[in-house]
Structure formats: C-alpha cells, structure tokens
Amino acid sequence: MNRTSFKLAAHSESGSLEPAGQATAPRNVMVERSPAELLADLNHRERQIDAIRRISAALFSHQSVDAVVRETLTVALEVLGAEVGSLQLYDAQTDTLVFRYVIDPAASILIGYAVPASQGIDGRVFRTGVPDITQKVSERAEFNRTVDEKTGYHTESMLTVPVKRPEGEPIGVMQILNGSRPFDQRDLEVLEVLCAQAAQAIANTRLFEEAGRRLQHLQALRNIDMAITASLDLRITLNVFVEQVVTQLRVDAADVLLLNPHTQSLEYAAGRGFRSRVLQHTRLRLGESYAGRAALERRIVRIPNLMESAGDLVHAPLLAAEEFVTYYAVPLIAKGQVKGVLETFQRAPMNPDSEWQEFLETLAEQAAIAIDNAALFNDLQRSNMELALAYDTTLEGWSRALDLRDEETEGHTQRVTELTLNLAHTLGISNTELVHVRRGALLHDIGKMGIPDRILLKPGPLTEEEWVTMRKHPVYAYELLSPIPYLRPALDIPYCHHEKWDGSGYPRGLKDEQIPLAARIFAVIDVWDALRSDRPYRAGWPTDRVRDYIREQSCKHFDPAVVEAFLEMNL
C-alpha cells in the first residue's frame, strides 16, 4: 500500500481532521500514515495528556479566579512553546473584554485594558464561540493591532479560543501569541482542552468566591445587627457600621453624616480610613455638596472621578490630601424620613458590579434602621425621664402637703428621706432599689391622710381607742398605693416602718428579717429625727441621748446590723 502524506487542516463541522488539498477518505478506510506523522501525533497526544494532568492537579487547588487564569496560561505557554498569552473576561456592564491576566514583559500595560466585545478576532470568537487559528496575523485585516502597539510585540501566529461555562455560556477568550513558530491544528486542540478545564475551574472558583462574599456580607449584617441591639450608644453602633462598610465593600474610607432635624444640616458622626481629622468638622446644609444633594433628592450620588468634579465639594481642600477618586453618597432613609448620608471614598478608579451596589444599599438600610432605633430609644428615654421627674415632683408635693397638715412635723419628710438614702447606700442597696427607697420615704406617712384631724392634730395624749385608729395608717398607705403599679415597689416603708425587730410592732407584727430591709433602715432614721425634733409636749433630745436610745433599742425595736451601720455615720 502506498504511503500517503497528510497535512492537518482546519476542523470540519463534524470536528474531524481532513487531509489538505484532496477529497476526504472514507471513514471506514484504514489510511496508512508515515512514522513521522505517527510520532508527531503521539507527541501531540502526550502534550495533551500532560497539559490535562498538570492543569487538573493545579487548577482545583486554587480558590481565586486570578490563580486559575494564571495557572492555565502558564501551562498553556509551556506546552505550546509560546511566548505571550492572555485571558480576557467579559464585562457585561461595558460590553468589553477585559485583560484579566497577561504573561508578557509588558503585562502591566495590558492588565485591566478593555477592548470592545464586538470587534476584532477575539470579539468574533467570543460572540460565535468558534475558536480561531491564525497562521499569519499580517494577512488578517480584523486583527486588533492595539496590543502590539501598546507592548511593542510582533505577533506572527495566534490562537484564540472561547472560554465557556459548563452550560455553554461564554465568559471570555484566551489568546496565545507567537512571534516565530506558526501554530497548527494540534496546538489549537490542546488549548481548547485547557480552556474547557479552565472554564470549569473559573466557574467553580467564582461560585466559591460568591459564596464566600455572601457569607461575609451576612456576617457583616449580623455584626451590625448585634451592634444595634447590644449598644444604646449610636456612636458605637456607627463605628461598627463604617468598619464593616470599609471591609466588605473594599473601599478606602467611609463616613456617616447624621441629619440634625433642628438645623436641617448633615453633621459628621463616624468615619474610618481617612488620613486627616478635618472631615470630622463637616456640617452641610441639605442640597449642599454631593452628600447634601443625596439627602435632599433621596438618591444615590456617584462620582467616578472626584479630581474632575471636586469643585462641588465644600471640603475639596481635604480631598487633595486624601487623593480620593471614586465617591458614593447614599441617603439613609427609614420610615420615609432621611436620617443621614453614607459616604464611601476610593483612592483608585472602580467600576463595581450590581452585587456591590445592592450590598451598599443594604448596608445603608441597616444604618438607617440603627439611627431610627437610636432616635426612638432616646425619645423614649427622654419621655421616661420626664415622666419620672413628674412622678417624683408629685410625690414631693404630696409629702409637703402632709407636712403642712401637721405643723409639728414640718420638714421631717425631707430630712428622713435624705438620711435614709445615705444609710441604705452604706448598707449596699443598689441604685435601682434606692429609687424605690426614696419614694417610700417620701410617702411614709401617706396613710395619715385617712386619719381624722381630731386624732392626728390632737395636742394631748391619745386614748387607747384613738391609738387603734392611728395604728391603721400603714394599712391605709397600702390600700392607697398598691393599686398604683409604679409605686408598688415603694410600699415597704409606708406599710412596714412601724414593725419592730422583736415582733411587737404594727400593723402585722412582723419580726426579724420578715420586715423588709428598707423599712428596718427607715425605722431607725424616723425615730432619730422624731426624738431630736421639738414637740409642743417636749423639747428635742440631745444627739448623744438619742444615740444611746437607739443603741439600747437594738434587737428590740431595731435591726442590730442597721443600728451598727447607723452609729458609724457619726451624725
């Protein structure tokens, strides 16, 4: 059988190799090939297998698209014996193919460079999905010579292969260039195999990166939520917020300007990433500068190049030192009301995708919620303080009215209240409980409102029957105050301050620690003030005599621990 030499030509539509310059041999006919051809084919297959092995071992160990692309190009150039390679990924926003990674001495010039996806050989391969092998670039009018012009490289032969997702959607193109040896069909086959694997790996790493970003975004939102719920200080919450903005959006700096509803101006509240502190003095009227415009018009303001537009910024001198380029201002709106503005700054051009902008808006919503919650809390706290002040003022008014009713005890309530609080604090009663102690001391004789004047104001000694009525005033206090929820915790003193340690007191005959501590404390102070005060029927006792009496009544009328603490006060 005569030996027949074949030259490899382009793929037919069926993907088979056909001999150049003659009719296709029948598929079932064995064609004898020369040893040189068999060796070349064997070498070609070995190169394919080696490339697949190497790329498979390396690609799936990486976790970033850049690493995947770099490894693919490195293996491709080694296997194909080429000099220059690049991978361009499609940017849907600009409809361009962007040089994502380049192996070339002039790589720094090309990385990030974008060419229209509708032009050139690379654009046609991307659109049609059909690979291209160019033996002589000089003969192809559609070859985009911009790259050669930028790098000074002379392209002789070129392979251009689409990079497609596993489901067939193109995501970019890979080009391998040579300035000496022309590529052949076998080279194209090798590159197609590598691109198929690279596309799968890129798809996997993109999914991995997207999942990682979403997880980080969720964690950031959770951190902000925790800051909102854990801290009542808006400044702390906003500091956590701007830290998450800078980290998750990968911007150089960010700040929050709060709207002062009284002055209708935006004022600096929190920031991160700035080189100076000048911005902390920002105060902008609505409509003034980009932030004021974002608040007034309730829309996002994006400035791609501040260097060209800085004249509209009040703090433009600051920007010269900060070297900011890209700027965003996002209004913070909650319940239909503008609460402030989030500003982000980048010191390099950036063209974020829709996911970035959506997350920016989500963060802005979180900040608006935090500000609104803080405002609601502050309003509630202020209302509570005003209400508590009104309550206490009312109680003080009641106590003064009681003192005025009985001229003999005028000023008594204020004195015993102050001393009771001092002694209670010494005995370790908390500040929260002291509020109730104070109210109880102010109202300790409120039950006397139910005692007839003929008994309460009687100048002489009371009869036994009158004492029975007088001893009902703690019960009257309980009946008067217990229906009032906020005064219920203050009942211990009005209801129990006439109980005695030995159980001989009234109205219930409680003893020892059955008597509430607040009432045990007040009982000592009440007797102290009563004995030291002048009465129509006796003069006030000297201090030493009163101290001796209180000491003598320890374990009888009074709690001994309270007596000991009282005597150490050196009154």
Secondary structure, 3 states (H helix, E strand, C coil): CCCCCCCECCCCCCCCCCECCCCCCCCCCCCCCCHHHHHHHHHHHHHHHHHHHHHHHHHCCCCCHHHHHHHHHHHHHHHHCCCEEEEEEEECCCCEEEEEEEECCCHHHHCCCEEECCCHHHHHHHHHCCCEEECCHHHCCCCCCHHHHHHCCCCCEEEEEEEECCCCCEEEEEEEEECCCCCCHHHHHHHHHHHHHHHHHHHHHHHHHHHHHHHHHHHHHHHHHHHHHHCCCHHHHHHHHHHHHHHHHCCCEEEEEEEECCCCEEEEEEEECCCCCHHHHCEEECCCHHHHHHHHHCCCEEECCHHHHHHHCCCHHHHHHHCCCEEEEEEEEECCEEEEEEEEEECCCCCCCHHHHHHHHHHHHHHHHHHHHHHHHHHHHHHHHHHHHHHHHHHHHHHHHHHHHCHHHCCHHHHHHHHHHHHHHHCCCCHHHHHHHHHHHHCCCHHHHHCCHHHHCCCCCCCHHHHHHHCCHHHHHHHHHCCCHHHHHHCHHHHHCCCCCCCCCCCCCCCHHHCCHHHHHHHHHHHHHHHHCCECCECCCCHHHHHHHHHHCECCCECHHHHHHHHCCCC
